[in-house]
Amino acid sequence: MTNKIPYIDILMRHLGSCREAYLVGGTVRDFILNRKIRDYDFVLGDSPFSNAKRFADAINGAYVVLHERFPTARVVKGDCIFDFTSLRGGSIRSDLSSRDFTVNALAVSIFDPTHTVIDVTGGLADIDNKIIRMVSRDNLAEDPVRLLRAFRVAAELGFTIEHDTLTSISDLRGLISVAAAERLWAELKMLLSTGHCTEIIKSACETGLLLVLLPELEPLRGLKQNRFHHLDVFDHTMAAYEAADEIINNPLQTPGNLDAWLAMSPHKGALIKLSILLHDAGKYPTRRLSADGDCTFHRHEHEGTGIAAEVLSRFKASAKETEFVTMLVKHHMRILAFKQAGHHVLASMKKPLIRLLNAVGDNIYALVIVWAADASAKPQGHEDTLIICGDILDFYECEYLPRKTAPRFITGRDLIETFGLAPSPLFSVILSAIELKTLEGVIDSKDKAASLVEEFLRAKGMS
């Protein structure tokens, strides 16, 4: 096993007097499971900083100290990451016994030519049985991020979390609120990035952990909807999440070049799934009863946009991540206007569609996923939504993008040199009008664009 570690011979030569050096944790687990490995975790009996620095110098890698209090250093070389930390508890048995889950509590001495796996918690058996089991309840409580990590690791490996571990997560769920927001955000994104993780997300809800992380979901339980829905808001959200999970993991079955966009933007899958979890969060504060006894949720998407922004702020997400998620929540109802136009959407709704495309750009693919997932969680109308989404993507790819990226027929210089205009705010009005007509397909030549300028100036009494 250790002979497969990049630069292992160099590492062994530069460990100096350190005779206790182990490959540990998820790296060992992934070797056993034949998973792709990029991160290599080591524990050393002494001097992780100096040993890591000598190793970095020897392979011409980058060296950085990750933690002073719990001595941890990182060496990066190409696409490989090597982390070095001190042996906890004075022995490898103590170190492994302090870890989160049995499948991660494994080690191999890099000096052992037999590559014998050191297993003091039953991790090898749990790997065979595809089980995520806590090493101890106290270990989970010591670092509450591990409560969320249980679901992330289970989703990544396709394993099942055993009963006592789920019970402990449920009992300890309140501790998650004291964990660092940045670490929770990183774990949550990794969880949401995994494929076909709907059952794991539901399990996280059942333990109450996800509802502590996203308390905005709790009021949606049992919140009844109108005649257009057959599920309460929470169950609808879960059904839409499952649909989004399926679409993201099977994009070839969707219209347009959605599969290519997802391949180029893999990090956005997690944010799309988060937006699905939050897309109807605004329904609780906006629910009203109408005169006929039915309920309404007017402008819940606007209320939900603010809620989503608060969630992302709480996690200390980046401005780009916040903008992306809130955009999806804000526009998740826009499909209704296009559905009302039916198969005539490109004839009667072209201007609103172009305005939307100008606002969201290639994120229209993400919005299509949200629309399709939301529709699939309703009793009817899913097929119509998919047809319209296909029409929209076809227009975007075959007409909008070629026109948007083509050289402009009229520029500001033309307005000065050909039409004798002095630079002014009027330029923006004229050029925007030409661009809109171009994107609609009304203008397809410089002559037609010039005619529009002349018509505009005549209307203004300027020609």
N, C-alpha and C positions, 0 to 999 in steps of 0.2 A: 504493500500500500504506500508506504512512505517513499519508495523509490520512484513513484509517479509524481512526486512534488517537484515543481520547477526549482532549479538551483539548489536542490537538497544537499548535494555534495559540498557546495560552497558554504552553505549554512553550517554543516557539521564541522567544517574546518575552522570556522570563525566563531565557534561557541566558547573557545578558550577553556577555562577550568569548569565550565558548567556541564555537569554530567547528567542532570535531570532536565530533559527536554522532550515535550510530548506534543504530538498533533492531537487536537481535542475537538469536542463538540460536534456541531453540525457538519463540519468538514469530514469527520470520520463517518458519520451517518451517511453523508452523500456519496462517499467512496463505496460504502457497502451497497447503496442503492443504485450505483452506476449513474448518478446524476452529474450534470456538468458542474465543474467546480472552478470558481474564480477567486474565492476568498479562502485563505489558509490560516487557521487559528492555532497558535502555539502557546503553551505555558512553560515557563522556565523556572528552574530551581533558584536562580539568582540573576540579578543584573539584566532585566529585560531591555533597559534603555541602551546600555553600552553594547550588548550583544546585537540588538537590532540595528544600531548605528554601524557597527562593523560589517554586518551583513549588507546593509544598504550601500555602503562604500564599495564593498567587494563586487556587487552586481550593478553598480552605478544606478541605483534606485533612489527614489525620493523618500526622505525620512521625516516623520512628524510625530510629536508626542501627543497622544490622544487624552491621557489622563495622568495627572501627577499623583493624586491621592491614592488611586488604585493603579499602580504603575502599568501603563499600557502604551505601547508605541506601534506605529504602522510604517510599513515599507511598501511602496508602490513601484512596480516595474511593469511597464506595458499595461496589459489588462489584468495583471495578477496583483492581488492584495494580500500582504502577509501581516498579521497582527500578532504581537508578542505581549504577554502579560505575566505577572508573577504567579507562582503556584500558591493557591489559597489553602490555608490550614496546615501548611507544612508537609503535606503529602498528596500524592495524586488521588488517593482514595478520598481524602477530605475535600479536595478540590472538586472532584466529580460529584460528591454528595451534596455540594452547595449549589448545584446547577438547577435549571428550571424543569426540564422533562427528561425522562429516562433515555429517550432516543438521542438526546443531546449530551448525555452524561457518559461519554465514551472517550477513550484515549488510546494512543499507540505511541510507544517510545520510539523516537527517531533513531535511537541507537540499537534497537532490537531488530536483528535481521530476520526474525520469524514473523514480524508484523502482527504479533499477538494483540488482540483488542482487549483492553482493560475495561471490564464492565462490572460495576459494583451495585447497580440498581436494577438490572434486568432489562436494559435497553435493547440488547440484541433480540430477545424474545419479543419485545414490543414492536420492533421493526418487522420481524417475521409476521406478527399478527396485525400489523398496520394500526397500532394503537398509540395515541398520545396520552401519556400518564405523567402526572406530576411526580417529581422526586419527593417532595413533601409540601404540605400546606404552608409551613413556615417559609419555605423558599419562595412561594408565590407572594406571600404577604410582604416579604423583604423588598421585592421589586414589583410593584403592581402592574407595570407594563407587561409582565409575563402573563397576566390574565388575558390580555388581548392577543399576545403572541401565540397562545395555545391555539386559537382559531386560525391565525395566519399560517402556522406550521402545518396544522391539520389540512387546511385548504391546499397548500403548496404540495403536500405529499399525497393527498387523497386518503388520509388516515381518519380514524374515528376517535373522538375524545372520550375516554372511559368515564363511567358514571361518577365515581368519587371525585375525579378532577372537575367535572362539570359542577358538582355540588359545591365544592370549595370555591370555584370561580363565582358562583351565585352568592355564596355567603360573604365573599370578600369584595364583591363588585364595587362597593362604595369607596374602596381605597383607590380606585382608578383616578378619582378626581384630584389626588395629590401628585400624580405623576407629571413629569415635564410634558408640556403640550407638544413640543417639537418631536419628542420620542413617540408619543401617541399618534401624531399625524403621520409619521413615517411608517409605523406599524399598520395603521388603518389603510393607508394607500397600498402597501404591499398586500394586505388582505384582499382589498377590492380589486387588485390587479390580477389575482389568480382566476383561472378559468373555471366555470361551472361551480361557483362557490355559494349558490343560493341556499343550499341546506345548511351550510356552515353559518351563514348570516342569520338564518332563522334560529339556529341553535344559540347564537350569541344574543338574540332577542329573548329567547326563552329563559336564559340564565339571568336576564336583566342587565347584562353588561353593556350591550349596545345601547340600551335605553338610558344608561347613565352617561355614556359618551355623547349620545344624541337625544337628550331629554325632550327635544321638539317632537319626537315620534310618539311619546307616551300618550298625549291627548288624542291621537288619531285612533287609538284602540276603541272599538265600539262606536265610533263617530259615523252615524248613518248618513247615506248620501241620497241623491234624488233618483228619479226613475231611469236615468241613463246609466246607472251603476247597479250591479248585483252584489257588491262587496262593500263592507265598511271601508273607511279611508285607509286604515292600517293594512288590512288584507289586500286592498287594491294596490297599495304601495309595494307590498311583497310580491304580488303577482307581476307587477310592472318590472320590478327588479329582476325577477326570474326571466322575463322576456328579454330584457336588455342584456342579461348575462348570456342568453342563448344567441342573440344577434351578434354580439361582440365576438363570440367564439365560433360563429359560423357565418362570417360575413359574405361568403361566396353565394349564399342563398338570398342575399339582399340586392336591391337595385343599384345601378350605377357603379362607380369605382370605390364603393365604401370599403371593400377589402384592402385596396391599395392605400387609402387614406389611413386606415387603422394600422397597417404595417408601418407607415411612416410616422405615426403618432401613437405608439403603444402606451405611452404614459398617460394618455387622455382617457383610456378605458376606465381607470379607477375613478376619475373625476366625473365621467358620465354616470357611472353607477351611483356615486354619491349624490349627484343631482337628481337621480330617480328617487333615492331615499327621501330627498327633501322637496320634491316637486310639488307635493300637495300639503306641505307643512302649513301653508297659509290658510288652509280650509278651516282649521279649528277657530281662529279668531274672526273669520268672516262668515261663519255659518249663520244663516237667518231662515226663518220659516216664512213662506209666502202665503198669500191669502187662501190658496187652495190646499194648504197643509203640506205642500212639498217644501224641500229645503233648497236654498241657494247659497252660492259661494262667490258672489260677485267680487271680481278683482283679487281673487285669492292668489293669483300668480304674482301680483305686485307685493302683497303682504309676504308671500313666500320668498321673494327676492331679498327682502330685508332680513328675513330669518336666516336664509342661506349665508348672507354676508356676515351675520353675527356668528354663525357656526364656524365659518372659515377664519374669522378673526380670533375666535377662542382657540383654534388650533395653531394660530400663528402661521397660516398658510401664506404663500407668496401672493403678490398683487395679481399676477397672471392667473394663478389657480383660482383666486377669488372671482376675477372677472369672467373666467370661463364658466364656472359653476353657476354664478348668478345669471349669466346670459341665458343658459339653458333653462333655468327655472323661470326667468322672466318671459321667455318666448314659447314655453311649452304648450300654451293654448292657441298659438297663432295658426295652427293647422286647421282649427274649426272654420276660420274664414275661408280658407282654401277649399275645405270639404263642401262648404255651402255652394261654391261655384261648380263643384263636381268636375266633370270632364272638360269644362270650359275654363278651367283655372288659368291657363296660359293666354286665353283671350280676354277674359274679364278682370283678371287679378294680376296682370303682368306688372303694373306699376308698384303695387304693394309688395309683390314678390321681389322685384328689383331693389326696393328700399331695404327689405330684409336682408337680401344677399349683400348689399353694400355694407350693412351693419355687421354681419357675422362672417362674411368671407367663406373660407373653406370649412369653417365650423358648422356649415349647413349639414355636413355629414353627421356630426354629433347630434344636431337637432333632429335629424331624421330618425336616428336611433331612439331618441326620447319620445318622439311622436309615435313611432311604431310600437314601442314598448307600452306606452300609456294606453294606446288604442287596444292592444291585445289583452289588456286587463279589464276590458269592458265587455258586456255581453254581445255587442254587435258593432259593426262598422270597421272592423279590423282590416278586412280586404280592401275596402274603399280607401282607407288611409294608406295602405301600401301602394296602391295604384297611383294615388296623388303624389306620394313621396317619390315614386319612380319618375313621374312626369317632371317634378321639380328638379330632381337630380339630372335628368336628361337635359332640361333647359339650361341648368347651371353649367354642365360639362360641354354641351354642344353649341350653345349660343352665347350665354352670358360670359363665360371665361374667354373665349376667342375674341369677343368684342371688347371686353374689359382690358385685355392685355395688348390689343392691337394699337399701333400709333394713332394718336388723336387726329381727327380730320381738321380741326381748328384749334390753334394754340393762342396764348396771350400775345405772342409776337405777330400772329396773323391779324388779331384785332387792332394792333397798333399800325402795322405796315399796310394792310389791305383796306381796313375800314377807317383808318385815321382816328382811332379812339385813344384817348389818354388813359393811362392806368387808373383804375378806380374800382370800388366794390362791385360795380356793374359787371366787371370781367367774370367774377365768380358766378354771378347769376346766369350770364350767357353760356359759359362753359359747362355749368351744371345742367342746363337745359339741353345742350347738345349731347352731353354724355348720356342723359336719361333716354333721349330719343334714339341714340346709337345702341344702347343696351336693349331697347325695345325692338330694334330691328327696323325702325322707321327711317333712320338715316344710315346709309351704307356707302356714302361717297363724300368727297370734299365739296363737290358742287351742291349737294343737298344740304350739307352743313352750312355752307355760305348763304344759301337761300334762307335758311332759318334765321341766321344773324340779320340779314337784310329785313326780313319780316318783323323781327323783334325791334330793330331800330326804327322802322316806319311806325310801329305801334307806339313807340316812345317819342315820336316826332323828331327823331335825330337823323333822318336821312331825307 
